[in-house]
Amino acid sequence: MRMRTEKDLRALLYMHLDPHIKRHTLMLERIETGAVRLGVPDLYFTTKAKRGWMELKIIDLDRTPIVVDFRPGQYAWLTRHVVCGGCSLLMTYEPNMDILTIHEGVNICQQYEGFEHFVQSSLLHKQIEDVTAGDLFWAFTIIT
């Protein structure tokens, strides 16, 4: 399934994680606060062990260095959140290679020196067709 927008990424998350949401082991809420506060990430999540925020981005892995195009305020918000001990995730999707990647907050605010560095710093890096609900739920529970 080729995804072109952040809305498509959100739909993938809800589709895969619906069993966890229904069993009340995960709460996942879309947050739109752009008019109120710049930089707040796209999703808020809660598991029995963790609470945090997730930003969704479509990227291009052919660019070197690999960069995530944050909107105004997003980089600063995520940096402050991580420095204060908050949990954050960045989910990226590369449509040409059809690859989904999840990064932990401490690795969000950096440039990646090519593909290998991008993969090595990730919690999850898979072809979209191979991603399971277990992979996604694990990423929500493993972050520090």
VMD Tcl script that builds the backbone (N, CA, C; Angstrom):
set m [mol new atoms 432]
animate dup $m
set s [atomselect $m all]
$s set {name element resname resid chain x y z} {
  {N N MET 1 A 0.846 -1.174 0.000}
  {CA C MET 1 A 0.000 0.000 0.000}
  {C C MET 1 A 0.892 1.237 0.000}
  {N N ARG 2 A 0.890 1.997 -1.067}
  {CA C ARG 2 A 1.671 3.226 -1.170}
  {C C ARG 2 A 0.923 4.349 -0.472}
  {N N MET 3 A 1.616 4.998 0.441}
  {CA C MET 3 A 1.015 6.094 1.183}
  {C C MET 3 A 1.687 7.390 0.747}
  {N N ARG 4 A 0.903 8.418 0.594}
  {CA C ARG 4 A 1.445 9.690 0.121}
  {C C ARG 4 A 1.316 10.818 1.137}
  {N N THR 5 A 0.509 10.629 2.160}
  {CA C THR 5 A 0.251 11.712 3.110}
  {C C THR 5 A 0.370 11.215 4.551}
  {N N GLU 6 A 0.478 12.158 5.465}
  {CA C GLU 6 A 0.493 11.814 6.890}
  {C C GLU 6 A -0.842 11.193 7.301}
  {N N LYS 7 A -1.906 11.593 6.644}
  {CA C LYS 7 A -3.223 11.004 6.912}
  {C C LYS 7 A -3.190 9.504 6.609}
  {N N ASP 8 A -2.509 9.107 5.532}
  {CA C ASP 8 A -2.364 7.685 5.191}
  {C C ASP 8 A -1.588 6.937 6.279}
  {N N LEU 9 A -0.536 7.566 6.816}
  {CA C LEU 9 A 0.237 6.941 7.901}
  {C C LEU 9 A -0.631 6.736 9.134}
  {N N ARG 10 A -1.419 7.746 9.450}
  {CA C ARG 10 A -2.319 7.654 10.612}
  {C C ARG 10 A -3.318 6.513 10.423}
  {N N ALA 11 A -3.869 6.379 9.214}
  {CA C ALA 11 A -4.815 5.302 8.925}
  {C C ALA 11 A -4.144 3.935 9.086}
  {N N LEU 12 A -2.885 3.806 8.660}
  {CA C LEU 12 A -2.147 2.549 8.822}
  {C C LEU 12 A -1.997 2.208 10.297}
  {N N LEU 13 A -1.638 3.194 11.109}
  {CA C LEU 13 A -1.497 2.970 12.547}
  {C C LEU 13 A -2.801 2.472 13.159}
  {N N TYR 14 A -3.885 3.178 12.884}
  {CA C TYR 14 A -5.170 2.787 13.465}
  {C C TYR 14 A -5.609 1.411 12.982}
  {N N MET 15 A -5.341 1.095 11.709}
  {CA C MET 15 A -5.725 -0.215 11.175}
  {C C MET 15 A -4.978 -1.331 11.913}
  {N N HIS 16 A -3.661 -1.183 12.054}
  {CA C HIS 16 A -2.850 -2.217 12.696}
  {C C HIS 16 A -3.069 -2.287 14.202}
  {N N LEU 17 A -3.289 -1.151 14.822}
  {CA C LEU 17 A -3.334 -1.104 16.283}
  {C C LEU 17 A -4.737 -1.172 16.865}
  {N N ASP 18 A -5.741 -1.292 16.027}
  {CA C ASP 18 A -7.125 -1.354 16.497}
  {C C ASP 18 A -7.354 -2.417 17.578}
  {N N PRO 19 A -6.789 -3.632 17.456}
  {CA C PRO 19 A -6.991 -4.616 18.541}
  {C C PRO 19 A -6.466 -4.135 19.889}
  {N N HIS 20 A -5.322 -3.467 19.907}
  {CA C HIS 20 A -4.771 -2.939 21.160}
  {C C HIS 20 A -5.645 -1.807 21.708}
  {N N ILE 21 A -6.172 -0.994 20.811}
  {CA C ILE 21 A -7.043 0.104 21.234}
  {C C ILE 21 A -8.333 -0.456 21.839}
  {N N LYS 22 A -8.900 -1.466 21.187}
  {CA C LYS 22 A -10.148 -2.069 21.691}
  {C C LYS 22 A -9.947 -2.798 23.016}
  {N N ARG 23 A -8.747 -3.367 23.240}
  {CA C ARG 23 A -8.457 -4.060 24.504}
  {C C ARG 23 A -7.989 -3.091 25.595}
  {N N HIS 24 A -7.926 -1.826 25.256}
  {CA C HIS 24 A -7.500 -0.781 26.200}
  {C C HIS 24 A -6.066 -0.966 26.678}
  {N N THR 25 A -5.205 -1.497 25.798}
  {CA C THR 25 A -3.785 -1.561 26.112}
  {C C THR 25 A -3.027 -0.415 25.428}
  {N N LEU 26 A -3.737 0.336 24.580}
  {CA C LEU 26 A -3.152 1.484 23.894}
  {C C LEU 26 A -4.235 2.517 23.639}
  {N N MET 27 A -3.913 3.762 23.935}
  {CA C MET 27 A -4.760 4.878 23.536}
  {C C MET 27 A -3.955 5.693 22.536}
  {N N LEU 28 A -4.553 6.005 21.406}
  {CA C LEU 28 A -3.884 6.747 20.349}
  {C C LEU 28 A -4.831 7.840 19.888}
  {N N GLU 29 A -4.430 9.091 20.062}
  {CA C GLU 29 A -5.304 10.223 19.748}
  {C C GLU 29 A -4.630 11.195 18.801}
  {N N ARG 30 A -5.332 11.547 17.745}
  {CA C ARG 30 A -4.862 12.573 16.822}
  {C C ARG 30 A -5.037 13.933 17.496}
  {N N ILE 31 A -4.001 14.739 17.439}
  {CA C ILE 31 A -4.021 16.057 18.066}
  {C C ILE 31 A -3.732 17.103 16.998}
  {N N GLU 32 A -4.605 18.062 16.856}
  {CA C GLU 32 A -4.397 19.178 15.933}
  {C C GLU 32 A -4.432 20.464 16.735}
  {N N THR 33 A -3.263 21.010 17.039}
  {CA C THR 33 A -3.206 22.214 17.863}
  {C C THR 33 A -2.499 23.353 17.156}
  {N N GLY 34 A -2.272 23.229 15.862}
  {CA C GLY 34 A -1.512 24.236 15.128}
  {C C GLY 34 A -1.999 25.657 15.326}
  {N N ALA 35 A -3.304 25.841 15.452}
  {CA C ALA 35 A -3.834 27.185 15.642}
  {C C ALA 35 A -3.604 27.684 17.063}
  {N N VAL 36 A -3.375 26.775 17.996}
  {CA C VAL 36 A -3.206 27.142 19.400}
  {C C VAL 36 A -1.730 27.180 19.793}
  {N N ARG 37 A -0.993 26.163 19.389}
  {CA C ARG 37 A 0.402 26.018 19.821}
  {C C ARG 37 A 1.212 25.413 18.688}
  {N N LEU 38 A 2.245 26.098 18.228}
  {CA C LEU 38 A 3.092 25.584 17.148}
  {C C LEU 38 A 3.973 24.438 17.628}
  {N N GLY 39 A 4.117 23.424 16.791}
  {CA C GLY 39 A 5.088 22.378 17.035}
  {C C GLY 39 A 4.600 21.122 17.705}
  {N N VAL 40 A 3.399 21.119 18.281}
  {CA C VAL 40 A 2.905 19.925 18.979}
  {C C VAL 40 A 2.751 18.793 17.951}
  {N N PRO 41 A 3.281 17.600 18.264}
  {CA C PRO 41 A 3.226 16.475 17.316}
  {C C PRO 41 A 1.797 16.043 16.953}
  {N N ASP 42 A 1.723 15.147 15.958}
  {CA C ASP 42 A 0.454 14.718 15.368}
  {C C ASP 42 A -0.391 13.830 16.274}
  {N N LEU 43 A 0.258 12.950 17.052}
  {CA C LEU 43 A -0.474 11.956 17.834}
  {C C LEU 43 A 0.006 11.917 19.278}
  {N N TYR 44 A -0.930 11.673 20.179}
  {CA C TYR 44 A -0.619 11.421 21.581}
  {C C TYR 44 A -0.905 9.946 21.835}
  {N N PHE 45 A -0.017 9.263 22.568}
  {CA C PHE 45 A -0.258 7.852 22.865}
  {C C PHE 45 A -0.060 7.562 24.343}
  {N N THR 46 A -0.783 6.566 24.817}
  {CA C THR 46 A -0.631 6.056 26.176}
  {C C THR 46 A -0.715 4.542 26.128}
  {N N THR 47 A 0.249 3.886 26.787}
  {CA C THR 47 A 0.165 2.444 27.035}
  {C C THR 47 A 0.152 2.302 28.551}
  {N N LYS 48 A 0.105 1.082 29.034}
  {CA C LYS 48 A 0.121 0.889 30.480}
  {C C LYS 48 A 1.446 1.351 31.091}
  {N N ALA 49 A 2.502 1.408 30.275}
  {CA C ALA 49 A 3.816 1.764 30.788}
  {C C ALA 49 A 4.330 3.128 30.323}
  {N N LYS 50 A 3.861 3.629 29.186}
  {CA C LYS 50 A 4.442 4.827 28.586}
  {C C LYS 50 A 3.365 5.796 28.107}
  {N N ARG 51 A 3.750 7.064 28.103}
  {CA C ARG 51 A 2.934 8.112 27.508}
  {C C ARG 51 A 3.857 8.969 26.669}
  {N N GLY 52 A 3.368 9.440 25.531}
  {CA C GLY 52 A 4.232 10.279 24.715}
  {C C GLY 52 A 3.551 10.801 23.472}
  {N N TRP 53 A 4.371 11.315 22.596}
  {CA C TRP 53 A 3.915 11.972 21.373}
  {C C TRP 53 A 4.597 11.368 20.164}
  {N N MET 54 A 3.895 11.369 19.024}
  {CA C MET 54 A 4.453 10.849 17.779}
  {C C MET 54 A 4.221 11.848 16.655}
  {N N GLU 55 A 5.285 12.107 15.924}
  {CA C GLU 55 A 5.215 12.954 14.730}
  {C C GLU 55 A 5.275 12.044 13.513}
  {N N LEU 56 A 4.465 12.325 12.498}
  {CA C LEU 56 A 4.409 11.538 11.267}
  {C C LEU 56 A 4.980 12.370 10.117}
  {N N LYS 57 A 5.864 11.767 9.314}
  {CA C LYS 57 A 6.483 12.484 8.200}
  {C C LYS 57 A 6.685 11.575 7.002}
  {N N ILE 58 A 6.486 12.144 5.810}
  {CA C ILE 58 A 6.851 11.494 4.556}
  {C C ILE 58 A 8.234 12.040 4.200}
  {N N ILE 59 A 9.175 11.156 3.865}
  {CA C ILE 59 A 10.553 11.592 3.607}
  {C C ILE 59 A 11.062 11.032 2.278}
  {N N ASP 60 A 12.279 11.459 1.912}
  {CA C ASP 60 A 12.952 10.999 0.708}
  {C C ASP 60 A 14.315 10.453 1.117}
  {N N LEU 61 A 14.492 9.136 1.032}
  {CA C LEU 61 A 15.756 8.516 1.441}
  {C C LEU 61 A 16.874 8.720 0.430}
  {N N ASP 62 A 16.552 9.261 -0.741}
  {CA C ASP 62 A 17.592 9.528 -1.737}
  {C C ASP 62 A 18.356 10.811 -1.438}
  {N N ARG 63 A 17.812 11.647 -0.552}
  {CA C ARG 63 A 18.505 12.880 -0.171}
  {C C ARG 63 A 19.652 12.561 0.776}
  {N N THR 64 A 20.778 13.227 0.593}
  {CA C THR 64 A 21.906 13.061 1.508}
  {C C THR 64 A 22.382 14.437 1.922}
  {N N PRO 65 A 22.469 14.759 3.203}
  {CA C PRO 65 A 22.045 13.880 4.288}
  {C C PRO 65 A 20.533 13.742 4.302}
  {N N ILE 66 A 20.070 12.650 4.916}
  {CA C ILE 66 A 18.637 12.421 5.052}
  {C C ILE 66 A 18.129 13.387 6.118}
  {N N VAL 67 A 17.149 14.191 5.746}
  {CA C VAL 67 A 16.603 15.164 6.691}
  {C C VAL 67 A 15.095 14.997 6.774}
  {N N VAL 68 A 14.564 15.359 7.907}
  {CA C VAL 68 A 13.122 15.370 8.114}
  {C C VAL 68 A 12.692 16.832 8.044}
  {N N ASP 69 A 11.751 17.125 7.175}
  {CA C ASP 69 A 11.293 18.500 6.998}
  {C C ASP 69 A 10.255 18.844 8.057}
  {N N PHE 70 A 10.727 19.394 9.164}
  {CA C PHE 70 A 9.830 19.812 10.234}
  {C C PHE 70 A 9.206 21.159 9.881}
  {N N ARG 71 A 7.956 21.346 10.268}
  {CA C ARG 71 A 7.292 22.645 10.144}
  {C C ARG 71 A 7.785 23.549 11.275}
  {N N PRO 72 A 7.542 24.866 11.151}
  {CA C PRO 72 A 7.985 25.796 12.197}
  {C C PRO 72 A 7.498 25.356 13.580}
  {N N GLY 73 A 8.411 25.358 14.510}
  {CA C GLY 73 A 8.075 25.024 15.890}
  {C C GLY 73 A 8.193 23.561 16.246}
  {N N GLN 74 A 8.128 22.644 15.268}
  {CA C GLN 74 A 8.147 21.209 15.582}
  {C C GLN 74 A 9.487 20.761 16.166}
  {N N TYR 75 A 10.561 21.168 15.542}
  {CA C TYR 75 A 11.890 20.780 16.018}
  {C C TYR 75 A 12.108 21.285 17.444}
  {N N ALA 76 A 11.779 22.551 17.685}
  {CA C ALA 76 A 11.958 23.133 19.021}
  {C C ALA 76 A 11.086 22.420 20.051}
  {N N TRP 77 A 9.835 22.120 19.702}
  {CA C TRP 77 A 8.924 21.448 20.631}
  {C C TRP 77 A 9.462 20.066 20.991}
  {N N LEU 78 A 9.862 19.291 19.969}
  {CA C LEU 78 A 10.372 17.935 20.210}
  {C C LEU 78 A 11.657 17.968 21.026}
  {N N THR 79 A 12.537 18.913 20.735}
  {CA C THR 79 A 13.778 19.041 21.489}
  {C C THR 79 A 13.489 19.333 22.960}
  {N N ARG 80 A 12.617 20.299 23.227}
  {CA C ARG 80 A 12.272 20.629 24.619}
  {C C ARG 80 A 11.638 19.432 25.324}
  {N N HIS 81 A 10.760 18.725 24.612}
  {CA C HIS 81 A 10.067 17.575 25.191}
  {C C HIS 81 A 11.067 16.487 25.605}
  {N N VAL 82 A 12.013 16.195 24.727}
  {CA C VAL 82 A 13.017 15.163 25.009}
  {C C VAL 82 A 13.939 15.609 26.146}
  {N N VAL 83 A 14.393 16.851 26.115}
  {CA C VAL 83 A 15.291 17.361 27.159}
  {C C VAL 83 A 14.616 17.296 28.533}
  {N N CYS 84 A 13.298 17.511 28.563}
  {CA C CYS 84 A 12.557 17.464 29.833}
  {C C CYS 84 A 12.183 16.047 30.247}
  {N N GLY 85 A 12.642 15.044 29.494}
  {CA C GLY 85 A 12.398 13.651 29.864}
  {C C GLY 85 A 11.165 13.028 29.249}
  {N N GLY 86 A 10.533 13.717 28.315}
  {CA C GLY 86 A 9.330 13.189 27.672}
  {C C GLY 86 A 9.647 12.120 26.637}
  {N N CYS 87 A 8.665 11.269 26.370}
  {CA C CYS 87 A 8.779 10.223 25.349}
  {C C CYS 87 A 8.237 10.752 24.025}
  {N N SER 88 A 9.025 10.593 22.980}
  {CA C SER 88 A 8.613 11.017 21.648}
  {C C SER 88 A 9.040 9.978 20.625}
  {N N LEU 89 A 8.235 9.836 19.594}
  {CA C LEU 89 A 8.559 8.967 18.468}
  {C C LEU 89 A 8.383 9.751 17.172}
  {N N LEU 90 A 9.160 9.395 16.178}
  {CA C LEU 90 A 9.015 9.937 14.834}
  {C C LEU 90 A 8.788 8.756 13.907}
  {N N MET 91 A 7.638 8.738 13.216}
  {CA C MET 91 A 7.379 7.703 12.222}
  {C C MET 91 A 7.562 8.331 10.854}
  {N N THR 92 A 8.474 7.745 10.059}
  {CA C THR 92 A 8.678 8.234 8.706}
  {C C THR 92 A 8.278 7.146 7.711}
  {N N TYR 93 A 7.860 7.609 6.543}
  {CA C TYR 93 A 7.538 6.693 5.451}
  {C C TYR 93 A 8.201 7.225 4.193}
  {N N GLU 94 A 8.876 6.334 3.474}
  {CA C GLU 94 A 9.523 6.682 2.225}
  {C C GLU 94 A 8.759 5.979 1.114}
  {N N PRO 95 A 7.966 6.725 0.315}
  {CA C PRO 95 A 7.081 6.094 -0.670}
  {C C PRO 95 A 7.789 5.395 -1.828}
  {N N ASN 96 A 8.961 5.875 -2.265}
  {CA C ASN 96 A 9.640 5.242 -3.396}
  {C C ASN 96 A 10.167 3.863 -3.041}
  {N N MET 97 A 10.675 3.701 -1.806}
  {CA C MET 97 A 11.189 2.407 -1.356}
  {C C MET 97 A 10.143 1.645 -0.546}
  {N N ASP 98 A 9.027 2.297 -0.224}
  {CA C ASP 98 A 7.927 1.703 0.539}
  {C C ASP 98 A 8.411 1.213 1.917}
  {N N ILE 99 A 9.156 2.075 2.614}
  {CA C ILE 99 A 9.763 1.714 3.896}
  {C C ILE 99 A 9.210 2.585 5.016}
  {N N LEU 100 A 8.821 1.923 6.104}
  {CA C LEU 100 A 8.349 2.588 7.317}
  {C C LEU 100 A 9.460 2.508 8.364}
  {N N THR 101 A 9.744 3.626 9.022}
  {CA C THR 101 A 10.780 3.679 10.041}
  {C C THR 101 A 10.246 4.414 11.252}
  {N N ILE 102 A 10.611 3.939 12.438}
  {CA C ILE 102 A 10.246 4.631 13.676}
  {C C ILE 102 A 11.530 4.930 14.439}
  {N N HIS 103 A 11.664 6.196 14.845}
  {CA C HIS 103 A 12.824 6.652 15.614}
  {C C HIS 103 A 12.375 7.102 16.990}
  {N N GLU 104 A 13.232 6.867 17.968}
  {CA C GLU 104 A 12.988 7.319 19.329}
  {C C GLU 104 A 13.336 8.805 19.442}
  {N N GLY 105 A 12.706 9.479 20.390}
  {CA C GLY 105 A 12.864 10.916 20.550}
  {C C GLY 105 A 14.286 11.406 20.626}
  {N N VAL 106 A 15.161 10.682 21.307}
  {CA C VAL 106 A 16.541 11.143 21.437}
  {C C VAL 106 A 17.252 11.184 20.091}
  {N N ASN 107 A 16.739 10.464 19.096}
  {CA C ASN 107 A 17.346 10.456 17.766}
  {C C ASN 107 A 16.588 11.321 16.765}
  {N N ILE 108 A 15.509 11.946 17.179}
  {CA C ILE 108 A 14.689 12.710 16.248}
  {C C ILE 108 A 15.415 13.938 15.729}
  {N N CYS 109 A 16.060 14.652 16.597}
  {CA C CYS 109 A 16.569 15.977 16.260}
  {C C CYS 109 A 18.009 15.921 15.754}
  {N N GLN 110 A 18.213 15.196 14.668}
  {CA C GLN 110 A 19.534 15.123 14.070}
  {C C GLN 110 A 19.414 14.915 12.570}
  {N N GLN 111 A 20.513 15.170 11.861}
  {CA C GLN 111 A 20.581 14.819 10.454}
  {C C GLN 111 A 21.230 13.450 10.360}
  {N N TYR 112 A 20.850 12.688 9.359}
  {CA C TYR 112 A 21.369 11.335 9.212}
  {C C TYR 112 A 22.381 11.308 8.074}
  {N N GLU 113 A 23.550 10.787 8.350}
  {CA C GLU 113 A 24.634 10.766 7.379}
  {C C GLU 113 A 24.469 9.585 6.433}
  {N N GLY 114 A 23.381 9.566 5.701}
  {CA C GLY 114 A 23.130 8.512 4.738}
  {C C GLY 114 A 22.229 7.415 5.288}
  {N N PHE 115 A 21.907 6.503 4.419}
  {CA C PHE 115 A 20.928 5.452 4.683}
  {C C PHE 115 A 21.313 4.562 5.860}
  {N N GLU 116 A 22.573 4.116 5.932}
  {CA C GLU 116 A 22.998 3.209 7.003}
  {C C GLU 116 A 22.822 3.848 8.377}
  {N N HIS 117 A 23.206 5.088 8.520}
  {CA C HIS 117 A 23.065 5.795 9.789}
  {C C HIS 117 A 21.592 5.946 10.151}
  {N N PHE 118 A 20.752 6.228 9.145}
  {CA C PHE 118 A 19.312 6.365 9.355}
  {C C PHE 118 A 18.719 5.059 9.892}
  {N N VAL 119 A 19.099 3.931 9.300}
  {CA C VAL 119 A 18.591 2.617 9.711}
  {C C VAL 119 A 19.108 2.246 11.098}
  {N N GLN 120 A 20.391 2.454 11.348}
  {CA C GLN 120 A 20.996 2.052 12.619}
  {C C GLN 120 A 20.427 2.820 13.806}
  {N N SER 121 A 19.936 4.020 13.570}
  {CA C SER 121 A 19.425 4.821 14.678}
  {C C SER 121 A 17.928 4.604 14.906}
  {N N SER 122 A 17.321 3.659 14.201}
  {CA C SER 122 A 15.872 3.473 14.291}
  {C C SER 122 A 15.481 2.306 15.204}
  {N N LEU 123 A 14.263 2.399 15.752}
  {CA C LEU 123 A 13.678 1.291 16.518}
  {C C LEU 123 A 13.090 0.244 15.577}
  {N N LEU 124 A 12.544 0.709 14.466}
  {CA C LEU 124 A 11.866 -0.168 13.506}
  {C C LEU 124 A 12.180 0.336 12.108}
  {N N HIS 125 A 12.507 -0.580 11.205}
  {CA C HIS 125 A 12.793 -0.214 9.816}
  {C C HIS 125 A 12.407 -1.407 8.956}
  {N N LYS 126 A 11.268 -1.312 8.276}
  {CA C LYS 126 A 10.762 -2.453 7.506}
  {C C LYS 126 A 10.037 -2.001 6.255}
  {N N GLN 127 A 9.984 -2.923 5.295}
  {CA C GLN 127 A 9.093 -2.715 4.160}
  {C C GLN 127 A 7.676 -2.642 4.717}
  {N N ILE 128 A 6.867 -1.785 4.166}
  {CA C ILE 128 A 5.536 -1.550 4.710}
  {C C ILE 128 A 4.700 -2.828 4.751}
  {N N GLU 129 A 4.870 -3.698 3.771}
  {CA C GLU 129 A 4.070 -4.936 3.733}
  {C C GLU 129 A 4.454 -5.913 4.840}
  {N N ASP 130 A 5.641 -5.737 5.431}
  {CA C ASP 130 A 6.109 -6.632 6.488}
  {C C ASP 130 A 5.826 -6.113 7.898}
  {N N VAL 131 A 5.302 -4.901 8.013}
  {CA C VAL 131 A 5.040 -4.309 9.326}
  {C C VAL 131 A 3.818 -4.971 9.950}
  {N N THR 132 A 3.945 -5.363 11.218}
  {CA C THR 132 A 2.837 -6.004 11.925}
  {C C THR 132 A 2.355 -5.118 13.069}
  {N N ALA 133 A 1.197 -5.460 13.602}
  {CA C ALA 133 A 0.675 -4.759 14.773}
  {C C ALA 133 A 1.650 -4.899 15.940}
  {N N GLY 134 A 2.249 -6.079 16.072}
  {CA C GLY 134 A 3.219 -6.306 17.141}
  {C C GLY 134 A 4.425 -5.385 17.037}
  {N N ASP 135 A 4.912 -5.155 15.798}
  {CA C ASP 135 A 6.032 -4.235 15.596}
  {C C ASP 135 A 5.680 -2.836 16.090}
  {N N LEU 136 A 4.518 -2.374 15.695}
  {CA C LEU 136 A 4.099 -1.017 16.045}
  {C C LEU 136 A 3.861 -0.878 17.541}
  {N N PHE 137 A 3.166 -1.848 18.134}
  {CA C PHE 137 A 2.885 -1.767 19.565}
  {C C PHE 137 A 4.189 -1.827 20.363}
  {N N TRP 138 A 5.118 -2.664 19.936}
  {CA C TRP 138 A 6.422 -2.773 20.596}
  {C C TRP 138 A 7.126 -1.420 20.620}
  {N N ALA 139 A 7.083 -0.685 19.513}
  {CA C ALA 139 A 7.751 0.624 19.443}
  {C C ALA 139 A 7.166 1.578 20.478}
  {N N PHE 140 A 5.862 1.502 20.716}
  {CA C PHE 140 A 5.221 2.375 21.706}
  {C C PHE 140 A 5.635 2.005 23.131}
  {N N THR 141 A 5.969 0.752 23.372}
  {CA C THR 141 A 6.256 0.311 24.736}
  {C C THR 141 A 7.743 0.296 25.075}
  {N N ILE 142 A 8.631 0.299 24.082}
  {CA C ILE 142 A 10.058 0.137 24.336}
  {C C ILE 142 A 10.781 1.461 24.572}
  {N N ILE 143 A 10.188 2.573 24.154}
  {CA C ILE 143 A 10.901 3.837 24.258}
  {C C ILE 143 A 11.194 4.215 25.707}
  {N N THR 144 A 12.237 5.001 25.868}
  {CA C THR 144 A 12.650 5.427 27.210}
  {C C THR 144 A 12.261 6.861 27.470}
}
mol reanalyze $m
mol bondsrecalc $m
mol representation Tube
mol addrep $m
